[in-house]
Amino acid sequence: MKKIIQFGREVKQEGQKVTWPQRKETLMTTFVVFLMVLAFALMLMMADWIISSTVKFILSLAH
């Protein structure tokens, strides 16, 4: 039981050492994440379009 209480105290001490980001930094990081997700989604969409167009073209040659 003493080990559990000691562990709880250590967790609390470590939690107090954490430095949380400012609101501006959090908003900027969130914006960058959304921007990167959008860019990656557009890249995947273009890759999918290119691959599907290529496959359709190759299959159309067989007929």
mmCIF file of the N, C-alpha and C atoms, coordinates in Angstrom:
data_MODEL
# 
_entry.id   MODEL 
# 
loop_
_atom_site.group_PDB 
_atom_site.id 
_atom_site.type_symbol 
_atom_site.label_atom_id 
_atom_site.label_alt_id 
_atom_site.label_comp_id 
_atom_site.label_asym_id 
_atom_site.label_entity_id 
_atom_site.label_seq_id 
_atom_site.pdbx_PDB_ins_code 
_atom_site.Cartn_x 
_atom_site.Cartn_y 
_atom_site.Cartn_z 
_atom_site.occupancy 
_atom_site.B_iso_or_equiv 
_atom_site.pdbx_formal_charge 
_atom_site.auth_seq_id 
_atom_site.auth_comp_id 
_atom_site.auth_asym_id 
_atom_site.auth_atom_id 
_atom_site.pdbx_PDB_model_num 
ATOM 1   N N  . MET A 1 1  ? 0.824   -1.201 0.000   1.00 0.00 ? 1  MET A N  1 
ATOM 2   C CA . MET A 1 1  ? 0.000   0.000  0.000   1.00 0.00 ? 1  MET A CA 1 
ATOM 3   C C  . MET A 1 1  ? 0.867   1.263  0.000   1.00 0.00 ? 1  MET A C  1 
ATOM 4   N N  . LYS A 1 2  ? 2.016   1.201  0.719   1.00 0.00 ? 2  LYS A N  1 
ATOM 5   C CA . LYS A 1 2  ? 2.906   2.360  0.779   1.00 0.00 ? 2  LYS A CA 1 
ATOM 6   C C  . LYS A 1 2  ? 3.467   2.681  -0.596  1.00 0.00 ? 2  LYS A C  1 
ATOM 7   N N  . LYS A 1 3  ? 3.737   1.633  -1.403  1.00 0.00 ? 3  LYS A N  1 
ATOM 8   C CA . LYS A 1 3  ? 4.294   1.850  -2.735  1.00 0.00 ? 3  LYS A CA 1 
ATOM 9   C C  . LYS A 1 3  ? 3.281   2.562  -3.635  1.00 0.00 ? 3  LYS A C  1 
ATOM 10  N N  . ILE A 1 4  ? 2.016   2.230  -3.491  1.00 0.00 ? 4  ILE A N  1 
ATOM 11  C CA . ILE A 1 4  ? 0.976   2.867  -4.302  1.00 0.00 ? 4  ILE A CA 1 
ATOM 12  C C  . ILE A 1 4  ? 0.859   4.343  -3.937  1.00 0.00 ? 4  ILE A C  1 
ATOM 13  N N  . ILE A 1 5  ? 0.891   4.647  -2.634  1.00 0.00 ? 5  ILE A N  1 
ATOM 14  C CA . ILE A 1 5  ? 0.806   6.037  -2.187  1.00 0.00 ? 5  ILE A CA 1 
ATOM 15  C C  . ILE A 1 5  ? 2.029   6.818  -2.659  1.00 0.00 ? 5  ILE A C  1 
ATOM 16  N N  . GLN A 1 6  ? 3.207   6.215  -2.548  1.00 0.00 ? 6  GLN A N  1 
ATOM 17  C CA . GLN A 1 6  ? 4.440   6.863  -3.011  1.00 0.00 ? 6  GLN A CA 1 
ATOM 18  C C  . GLN A 1 6  ? 4.375   7.115  -4.518  1.00 0.00 ? 6  GLN A C  1 
ATOM 19  N N  . PHE A 1 7  ? 3.870   6.129  -5.251  1.00 0.00 ? 7  PHE A N  1 
ATOM 20  C CA . PHE A 1 7  ? 3.729   6.282  -6.700  1.00 0.00 ? 7  PHE A CA 1 
ATOM 21  C C  . PHE A 1 7  ? 2.803   7.458  -7.023  1.00 0.00 ? 7  PHE A C  1 
ATOM 22  N N  . GLY A 1 8  ? 1.692   7.555  -6.309  1.00 0.00 ? 8  GLY A N  1 
ATOM 23  C CA . GLY A 1 8  ? 0.751   8.660  -6.517  1.00 0.00 ? 8  GLY A CA 1 
ATOM 24  C C  . GLY A 1 8  ? 1.407   10.012 -6.264  1.00 0.00 ? 8  GLY A C  1 
ATOM 25  N N  . ARG A 1 9  ? 2.211   10.105 -5.221  1.00 0.00 ? 9  ARG A N  1 
ATOM 26  C CA . ARG A 1 9  ? 2.912   11.359 -4.913  1.00 0.00 ? 9  ARG A CA 1 
ATOM 27  C C  . ARG A 1 9  ? 3.901   11.712 -6.027  1.00 0.00 ? 9  ARG A C  1 
ATOM 28  N N  . GLU A 1 10 ? 4.620   10.712 -6.522  1.00 0.00 ? 10 GLU A N  1 
ATOM 29  C CA . GLU A 1 10 ? 5.595   10.957 -7.583  1.00 0.00 ? 10 GLU A CA 1 
ATOM 30  C C  . GLU A 1 10 ? 4.903   11.392 -8.880  1.00 0.00 ? 10 GLU A C  1 
ATOM 31  N N  . VAL A 1 11 ? 3.762   10.784 -9.156  1.00 0.00 ? 11 VAL A N  1 
ATOM 32  C CA . VAL A 1 11 ? 3.005   11.187 -10.346 1.00 0.00 ? 11 VAL A CA 1 
ATOM 33  C C  . VAL A 1 11 ? 2.576   12.642 -10.219 1.00 0.00 ? 11 VAL A C  1 
ATOM 34  N N  . LYS A 1 12 ? 2.099   13.025 -9.060  1.00 0.00 ? 12 LYS A N  1 
ATOM 35  C CA . LYS A 1 12 ? 1.667   14.409 -8.825  1.00 0.00 ? 12 LYS A CA 1 
ATOM 36  C C  . LYS A 1 12 ? 2.847   15.371 -8.982  1.00 0.00 ? 12 LYS A C  1 
ATOM 37  N N  . GLN A 1 13 ? 4.009   15.012 -8.451  1.00 0.00 ? 13 GLN A N  1 
ATOM 38  C CA . GLN A 1 13 ? 5.195   15.869 -8.563  1.00 0.00 ? 13 GLN A CA 1 
ATOM 39  C C  . GLN A 1 13 ? 5.607   16.025 -10.029 1.00 0.00 ? 13 GLN A C  1 
ATOM 40  N N  . GLU A 1 14 ? 5.591   14.944 -10.776 1.00 0.00 ? 14 GLU A N  1 
ATOM 41  C CA . GLU A 1 14 ? 5.960   15.014 -12.190 1.00 0.00 ? 14 GLU A CA 1 
ATOM 42  C C  . GLU A 1 14 ? 4.939   15.833 -12.974 1.00 0.00 ? 14 GLU A C  1 
ATOM 43  N N  . GLY A 1 15 ? 3.669   15.709 -12.624 1.00 0.00 ? 15 GLY A N  1 
ATOM 44  C CA . GLY A 1 15 ? 2.624   16.476 -13.287 1.00 0.00 ? 15 GLY A CA 1 
ATOM 45  C C  . GLY A 1 15 ? 2.780   17.969 -13.080 1.00 0.00 ? 15 GLY A C  1 
ATOM 46  N N  . GLN A 1 16 ? 3.313   18.355 -11.944 1.00 0.00 ? 16 GLN A N  1 
ATOM 47  C CA . GLN A 1 16 ? 3.527   19.777 -11.660 1.00 0.00 ? 16 GLN A CA 1 
ATOM 48  C C  . GLN A 1 16 ? 4.705   20.340 -12.443 1.00 0.00 ? 16 GLN A C  1 
ATOM 49  N N  . LYS A 1 17 ? 5.592   19.475 -12.928 1.00 0.00 ? 17 LYS A N  1 
ATOM 50  C CA . LYS A 1 17 ? 6.751   19.914 -13.706 1.00 0.00 ? 17 LYS A CA 1 
ATOM 51  C C  . LYS A 1 17 ? 6.404   20.177 -15.171 1.00 0.00 ? 17 LYS A C  1 
ATOM 52  N N  . VAL A 1 18 ? 5.247   19.718 -15.597 1.00 0.00 ? 18 VAL A N  1 
ATOM 53  C CA . VAL A 1 18 ? 4.858   19.856 -17.000 1.00 0.00 ? 18 VAL A CA 1 
ATOM 54  C C  . VAL A 1 18 ? 4.613   21.318 -17.327 1.00 0.00 ? 18 VAL A C  1 
ATOM 55  N N  . THR A 1 19 ? 5.167   21.763 -18.452 1.00 0.00 ? 19 THR A N  1 
ATOM 56  C CA . THR A 1 19 ? 4.881   23.117 -18.915 1.00 0.00 ? 19 THR A CA 1 
ATOM 57  C C  . THR A 1 19 ? 3.920   23.011 -20.090 1.00 0.00 ? 19 THR A C  1 
ATOM 58  N N  . TRP A 1 20 ? 2.733   23.548 -19.923 1.00 0.00 ? 20 TRP A N  1 
ATOM 59  C CA . TRP A 1 20 ? 1.711   23.468 -20.945 1.00 0.00 ? 20 TRP A CA 1 
ATOM 60  C C  . TRP A 1 20 ? 1.906   24.590 -21.948 1.00 0.00 ? 20 TRP A C  1 
ATOM 61  N N  . PRO A 1 21 ? 1.588   24.328 -23.220 1.00 0.00 ? 21 PRO A N  1 
ATOM 62  C CA . PRO A 1 21 ? 1.753   25.373 -24.234 1.00 0.00 ? 21 PRO A CA 1 
ATOM 63  C C  . PRO A 1 21 ? 0.726   26.490 -24.046 1.00 0.00 ? 21 PRO A C  1 
ATOM 64  N N  . GLN A 1 22 ? 1.092   27.664 -24.526 1.00 0.00 ? 22 GLN A N  1 
ATOM 65  C CA . GLN A 1 22 ? 0.182   28.804 -24.479 1.00 0.00 ? 22 GLN A CA 1 
ATOM 66  C C  . GLN A 1 22 ? -0.933  28.599 -25.503 1.00 0.00 ? 22 GLN A C  1 
ATOM 67  N N  . ARG A 1 23 ? -2.018  29.319 -25.349 1.00 0.00 ? 23 ARG A N  1 
ATOM 68  C CA . ARG A 1 23 ? -3.170  29.183 -26.239 1.00 0.00 ? 23 ARG A CA 1 
ATOM 69  C C  . ARG A 1 23 ? -2.781  29.459 -27.693 1.00 0.00 ? 23 ARG A C  1 
ATOM 70  N N  . LYS A 1 24 ? -1.981  30.479 -27.925 1.00 0.00 ? 24 LYS A N  1 
ATOM 71  C CA . LYS A 1 24 ? -1.573  30.837 -29.284 1.00 0.00 ? 24 LYS A CA 1 
ATOM 72  C C  . LYS A 1 24 ? -0.784  29.691 -29.924 1.00 0.00 ? 24 LYS A C  1 
ATOM 73  N N  . GLU A 1 25 ? 0.120   29.108 -29.161 1.00 0.00 ? 25 GLU A N  1 
ATOM 74  C CA . GLU A 1 25 ? 0.930   27.999 -29.671 1.00 0.00 ? 25 GLU A CA 1 
ATOM 75  C C  . GLU A 1 25 ? 0.056   26.786 -29.996 1.00 0.00 ? 25 GLU A C  1 
ATOM 76  N N  . THR A 1 26 ? -0.917  26.515 -29.147 1.00 0.00 ? 26 THR A N  1 
ATOM 77  C CA . THR A 1 26 ? -1.823  25.389 -29.375 1.00 0.00 ? 26 THR A CA 1 
ATOM 78  C C  . THR A 1 26 ? -2.648  25.610 -30.639 1.00 0.00 ? 26 THR A C  1 
ATOM 79  N N  . LEU A 1 27 ? -3.170  26.828 -30.816 1.00 0.00 ? 27 LEU A N  1 
ATOM 80  C CA . LEU A 1 27 ? -3.961  27.119 -32.010 1.00 0.00 ? 27 LEU A CA 1 
ATOM 81  C C  . LEU A 1 27 ? -3.116  27.028 -33.278 1.00 0.00 ? 27 LEU A C  1 
ATOM 82  N N  . MET A 1 28 ? -1.895  27.529 -33.231 1.00 0.00 ? 28 MET A N  1 
ATOM 83  C CA . MET A 1 28 ? -1.016  27.488 -34.394 1.00 0.00 ? 28 MET A CA 1 
ATOM 84  C C  . MET A 1 28 ? -0.661  26.043 -34.749 1.00 0.00 ? 28 MET A C  1 
ATOM 85  N N  . THR A 1 29 ? -0.360  25.245 -33.750 1.00 0.00 ? 29 THR A N  1 
ATOM 86  C CA . THR A 1 29 ? -0.037  23.838 -33.993 1.00 0.00 ? 29 THR A CA 1 
ATOM 87  C C  . THR A 1 29 ? -1.241  23.107 -34.578 1.00 0.00 ? 29 THR A C  1 
ATOM 88  N N  . THR A 1 30 ? -2.426  23.380 -34.056 1.00 0.00 ? 30 THR A N  1 
ATOM 89  C CA . THR A 1 30 ? -3.645  22.758 -34.573 1.00 0.00 ? 30 THR A CA 1 
ATOM 90  C C  . THR A 1 30 ? -3.869  23.151 -36.030 1.00 0.00 ? 30 THR A C  1 
ATOM 91  N N  . PHE A 1 31 ? -3.654  24.431 -36.360 1.00 0.00 ? 31 PHE A N  1 
ATOM 92  C CA . PHE A 1 31 ? -3.800  24.901 -37.732 1.00 0.00 ? 31 PHE A CA 1 
ATOM 93  C C  . PHE A 1 31 ? -2.818  24.188 -38.663 1.00 0.00 ? 31 PHE A C  1 
ATOM 94  N N  . VAL A 1 32 ? -1.576  24.044 -38.227 1.00 0.00 ? 32 VAL A N  1 
ATOM 95  C CA . VAL A 1 32 ? -0.570  23.363 -39.044 1.00 0.00 ? 32 VAL A CA 1 
ATOM 96  C C  . VAL A 1 32 ? -0.954  21.905 -39.262 1.00 0.00 ? 32 VAL A C  1 
ATOM 97  N N  . VAL A 1 33 ? -1.459  21.251 -38.238 1.00 0.00 ? 33 VAL A N  1 
ATOM 98  C CA . VAL A 1 33 ? -1.875  19.846 -38.372 1.00 0.00 ? 33 VAL A CA 1 
ATOM 99  C C  . VAL A 1 33 ? -3.003  19.733 -39.392 1.00 0.00 ? 33 VAL A C  1 
ATOM 100 N N  . PHE A 1 34 ? -4.018  20.600 -39.289 1.00 0.00 ? 34 PHE A N  1 
ATOM 101 C CA . PHE A 1 34 ? -5.116  20.563 -40.255 1.00 0.00 ? 34 PHE A CA 1 
ATOM 102 C C  . PHE A 1 34 ? -4.624  20.829 -41.674 1.00 0.00 ? 34 PHE A C  1 
ATOM 103 N N  . LEU A 1 35 ? -3.703  21.765 -41.816 1.00 0.00 ? 35 LEU A N  1 
ATOM 104 C CA . LEU A 1 35 ? -3.139  22.087 -43.124 1.00 0.00 ? 35 LEU A CA 1 
ATOM 105 C C  . LEU A 1 35 ? -2.393  20.887 -43.711 1.00 0.00 ? 35 LEU A C  1 
ATOM 106 N N  . MET A 1 36 ? -1.614  20.207 -42.896 1.00 0.00 ? 36 MET A N  1 
ATOM 107 C CA . MET A 1 36 ? -0.870  19.036 -43.365 1.00 0.00 ? 36 MET A CA 1 
ATOM 108 C C  . MET A 1 36 ? -1.813  17.888 -43.715 1.00 0.00 ? 36 MET A C  1 
ATOM 109 N N  . VAL A 1 37 ? -2.857  17.698 -42.941 1.00 0.00 ? 37 VAL A N  1 
ATOM 110 C CA . VAL A 1 37 ? -3.840  16.651 -43.243 1.00 0.00 ? 37 VAL A CA 1 
ATOM 111 C C  . VAL A 1 37 ? -4.520  16.951 -44.571 1.00 0.00 ? 37 VAL A C  1 
ATOM 112 N N  . LEU A 1 38 ? -4.884  18.202 -44.801 1.00 0.00 ? 38 LEU A N  1 
ATOM 113 C CA . LEU A 1 38 ? -5.499  18.591 -46.057 1.00 0.00 ? 38 LEU A CA 1 
ATOM 114 C C  . LEU A 1 38 ? -4.546  18.363 -47.227 1.00 0.00 ? 38 LEU A C  1 
ATOM 115 N N  . ALA A 1 39 ? -3.290  18.767 -47.079 1.00 0.00 ? 39 ALA A N  1 
ATOM 116 C CA . ALA A 1 39 ? -2.303  18.582 -48.141 1.00 0.00 ? 39 ALA A CA 1 
ATOM 117 C C  . ALA A 1 39 ? -2.104  17.105 -48.446 1.00 0.00 ? 39 ALA A C  1 
ATOM 118 N N  . PHE A 1 40 ? -2.007  16.281 -47.413 1.00 0.00 ? 40 PHE A N  1 
ATOM 119 C CA . PHE A 1 40 ? -1.813  14.850 -47.604 1.00 0.00 ? 40 PHE A CA 1 
ATOM 120 C C  . PHE A 1 40 ? -3.039  14.221 -48.266 1.00 0.00 ? 40 PHE A C  1 
ATOM 121 N N  . ALA A 1 41 ? -4.227  14.658 -47.872 1.00 0.00 ? 41 ALA A N  1 
ATOM 122 C CA . ALA A 1 41 ? -5.454  14.136 -48.479 1.00 0.00 ? 41 ALA A CA 1 
ATOM 123 C C  . ALA A 1 41 ? -5.510  14.489 -49.962 1.00 0.00 ? 41 ALA A C  1 
ATOM 124 N N  . LEU A 1 42 ? -5.117  15.712 -50.309 1.00 0.00 ? 42 LEU A N  1 
ATOM 125 C CA . LEU A 1 42 ? -5.104  16.108 -51.719 1.00 0.00 ? 42 LEU A CA 1 
ATOM 126 C C  . LEU A 1 42 ? -4.079  15.302 -52.519 1.00 0.00 ? 42 LEU A C  1 
ATOM 127 N N  . MET A 1 43 ? -2.929  15.053 -51.921 1.00 0.00 ? 43 MET A N  1 
ATOM 128 C CA . MET A 1 43 ? -1.912  14.238 -52.604 1.00 0.00 ? 43 MET A CA 1 
ATOM 129 C C  . MET A 1 43 ? -2.423  12.821 -52.842 1.00 0.00 ? 43 MET A C  1 
ATOM 130 N N  . LEU A 1 44 ? -3.069  12.241 -51.849 1.00 0.00 ? 44 LEU A N  1 
ATOM 131 C CA . LEU A 1 44 ? -3.614  10.892 -52.012 1.00 0.00 ? 44 LEU A CA 1 
ATOM 132 C C  . LEU A 1 44 ? -4.727  10.869 -53.050 1.00 0.00 ? 44 LEU A C  1 
ATOM 133 N N  . MET A 1 45 ? -5.543  11.916 -53.065 1.00 0.00 ? 45 MET A N  1 
ATOM 134 C CA . MET A 1 45 ? -6.620  11.996 -54.043 1.00 0.00 ? 45 MET A CA 1 
ATOM 135 C C  . MET A 1 45 ? -6.046  12.053 -55.459 1.00 0.00 ? 45 MET A C  1 
ATOM 136 N N  . MET A 1 46 ? -5.012  12.852 -55.649 1.00 0.00 ? 46 MET A N  1 
ATOM 137 C CA . MET A 1 46 ? -4.391  12.953 -56.969 1.00 0.00 ? 46 MET A CA 1 
ATOM 138 C C  . MET A 1 46 ? -3.728  11.636 -57.370 1.00 0.00 ? 46 MET A C  1 
ATOM 139 N N  . ALA A 1 47 ? -3.042  10.995 -56.428 1.00 0.00 ? 47 ALA A N  1 
ATOM 140 C CA . ALA A 1 47 ? -2.403  9.707  -56.722 1.00 0.00 ? 47 ALA A CA 1 
ATOM 141 C C  . ALA A 1 47 ? -3.455  8.673  -57.103 1.00 0.00 ? 47 ALA A C  1 
ATOM 142 N N  . ASP A 1 48 ? -4.566  8.657  -56.391 1.00 0.00 ? 48 ASP A N  1 
ATOM 143 C CA . ASP A 1 48 ? -5.649  7.725  -56.696 1.00 0.00 ? 48 ASP A CA 1 
ATOM 144 C C  . ASP A 1 48 ? -6.211  7.995  -58.087 1.00 0.00 ? 48 ASP A C  1 
ATOM 145 N N  . TRP A 1 49 ? -6.417  9.269  -58.418 1.00 0.00 ? 49 TRP A N  1 
ATOM 146 C CA . TRP A 1 49 ? -6.945  9.638  -59.731 1.00 0.00 ? 49 TRP A CA 1 
ATOM 147 C C  . TRP A 1 49 ? -5.983  9.216  -60.836 1.00 0.00 ? 49 TRP A C  1 
ATOM 148 N N  . ILE A 1 50 ? -4.687  9.455  -60.635 1.00 0.00 ? 50 ILE A N  1 
ATOM 149 C CA . ILE A 1 50 ? -3.686  9.091  -61.647 1.00 0.00 ? 50 ILE A CA 1 
ATOM 150 C C  . ILE A 1 50 ? -3.639  7.578  -61.845 1.00 0.00 ? 50 ILE A C  1 
ATOM 151 N N  . ILE A 1 51 ? -3.627  6.843  -60.758 1.00 0.00 ? 51 ILE A N  1 
ATOM 152 C CA . ILE A 1 51 ? -3.556  5.380  -60.861 1.00 0.00 ? 51 ILE A CA 1 
ATOM 153 C C  . ILE A 1 51 ? -4.817  4.823  -61.507 1.00 0.00 ? 51 ILE A C  1 
ATOM 154 N N  . SER A 1 52 ? -5.988  5.303  -61.089 1.00 0.00 ? 52 SER A N  1 
ATOM 155 C CA . SER A 1 52 ? -7.231  4.778  -61.665 1.00 0.00 ? 52 SER A CA 1 
ATOM 156 C C  . SER A 1 52 ? -7.345  5.150  -63.140 1.00 0.00 ? 52 SER A C  1 
ATOM 157 N N  . SER A 1 53 ? -6.910  6.347  -63.507 1.00 0.00 ? 53 SER A N  1 
ATOM 158 C CA . SER A 1 53 ? -6.940  6.737  -64.921 1.00 0.00 ? 53 SER A CA 1 
ATOM 159 C C  . SER A 1 53 ? -6.003  5.864  -65.745 1.00 0.00 ? 53 SER A C  1 
ATOM 160 N N  . THR A 1 54 ? -4.843  5.568  -65.210 1.00 0.00 ? 54 THR A N  1 
ATOM 161 C CA . THR A 1 54 ? -3.884  4.716  -65.904 1.00 0.00 ? 54 THR A CA 1 
ATOM 162 C C  . THR A 1 54 ? -4.440  3.315  -66.095 1.00 0.00 ? 54 THR A C  1 
ATOM 163 N N  . VAL A 1 55 ? -5.033  2.770  -65.056 1.00 0.00 ? 55 VAL A N  1 
ATOM 164 C CA . VAL A 1 55 ? -5.605  1.421  -65.156 1.00 0.00 ? 55 VAL A CA 1 
ATOM 165 C C  . VAL A 1 55 ? -6.756  1.411  -66.161 1.00 0.00 ? 55 VAL A C  1 
ATOM 166 N N  . LYS A 1 56 ? -7.613  2.414  -66.130 1.00 0.00 ? 56 LYS A N  1 
ATOM 167 C CA . LYS A 1 56 ? -8.717  2.477  -67.086 1.00 0.00 ? 56 LYS A CA 1 
ATOM 168 C C  . LYS A 1 56 ? -8.189  2.567  -68.518 1.00 0.00 ? 56 LYS A C  1 
ATOM 169 N N  . PHE A 1 57 ? -7.133  3.361  -68.724 1.00 0.00 ? 57 PHE A N  1 
ATOM 170 C CA . PHE A 1 57 ? -6.544  3.484  -70.050 1.00 0.00 ? 57 PHE A CA 1 
ATOM 171 C C  . PHE A 1 57 ? -5.983  2.155  -70.532 1.00 0.00 ? 57 PHE A C  1 
ATOM 172 N N  . ILE A 1 58 ? -5.253  1.473  -69.645 1.00 0.00 ? 58 ILE A N  1 
ATOM 173 C CA . ILE A 1 58 ? -4.667  0.170  -70.018 1.00 0.00 ? 58 ILE A CA 1 
ATOM 174 C C  . ILE A 1 58 ? -5.756  -0.833 -70.327 1.00 0.00 ? 58 ILE A C  1 
ATOM 175 N N  . LEU A 1 59 ? -6.817  -0.841 -69.540 1.00 0.00 ? 59 LEU A N  1 
ATOM 176 C CA . LEU A 1 59 ? -7.909  -1.792 -69.787 1.00 0.00 ? 59 LEU A CA 1 
ATOM 177 C C  . LEU A 1 59 ? -8.659  -1.443 -71.066 1.00 0.00 ? 59 LEU A C  1 
ATOM 178 N N  . SER A 1 60 ? -8.740  -0.166 -71.403 1.00 0.00 ? 60 SER A N  1 
ATOM 179 C CA . SER A 1 60 ? -9.434  0.214  -72.628 1.00 0.00 ? 60 SER A CA 1 
ATOM 180 C C  . SER A 1 60 ? -8.661  -0.225 -73.878 1.00 0.00 ? 60 SER A C  1 
ATOM 181 N N  . LEU A 1 61 ? -7.357  -0.404 -73.750 1.00 0.00 ? 61 LEU A N  1 
ATOM 182 C CA . LEU A 1 61 ? -6.555  -0.866 -74.876 1.00 0.00 ? 61 LEU A CA 1 
ATOM 183 C C  . LEU A 1 61 ? -6.839  -2.321 -75.213 1.00 0.00 ? 61 LEU A C  1 
ATOM 184 N N  . ALA A 1 62 ? -7.292  -3.085 -74.225 1.00 0.00 ? 62 ALA A N  1 
ATOM 185 C CA . ALA A 1 62 ? -7.554  -4.513 -74.424 1.00 0.00 ? 62 ALA A CA 1 
ATOM 186 C C  . ALA A 1 62 ? -8.797  -4.744 -75.272 1.00 0.00 ? 62 ALA A C  1 
ATOM 187 N N  . HIS A 1 63 ? -9.687  -3.778 -75.345 1.00 0.00 ? 63 HIS A N  1 
ATOM 188 C CA . HIS A 1 63 ? -10.924 -3.991 -76.098 1.00 0.00 ? 63 HIS A CA 1 
ATOM 189 C C  . HIS A 1 63 ? -10.755 -3.671 -77.504 1.00 0.00 ? 63 HIS A C  1 
# 
